[in-house]
Amino acid sequence: MVSVEYSEAIVEVLDILDNSEDSIVEKIPKKLIEFWQKNKSTTYKPNLDHSKSLKDMELKSKTKSLITMIYLNYLCDASEKDKIKLILKKNEEKYRQELKEKYNTDNIFKKDVLEDVVKENVSESNVQIAEYKDTMFKRIINKIKSILYLNWIFI
């Protein structure tokens, strides 16, 4: 079973293929189209304007991925295939680099920790903490209570 996101993308791909030339659809394996027919969403209705080119259509990202896969594996020639694979490889490297920079363990807390330390130091230097002391009267009462408590225990 495929995810909802993919089943909706499959509906968009099948809609695009229904509005494509027969020569293009014939190049795609029948088993793949049958698989898509079985796994498409039954509730999603695409709203695609077929008068526009694929670039101008508002397609889901998974739909774009499926169309790229179709074009790469079944429709383009060897030289185009090499160009597309190179572009995909560069995009993957760029994505991995962004993830590496974003989740780098050396830098993940660096900025936030430094800002917190600076704020802490500024707030500590401006605020004086008052020490709490009991009054003389309170200390005498506490002493009497402790003596009475000790006497109460030993009775």
Secondary structure, DSSP 8 states (H G I E B T S, - for coil): ---HHHHHHHHHHHHHHHTS-HHHHHTS-HHHHHHHHHHS-SS------TTS-TTTS---HHHHHHHHHHIIIIIS-HHHHHHHHHHHHHHHHHHHHHHHHHT-TTTTTHHHHHHHHHHHHHHHHH---------HHHHHHHHHHHHHHHHHHH-
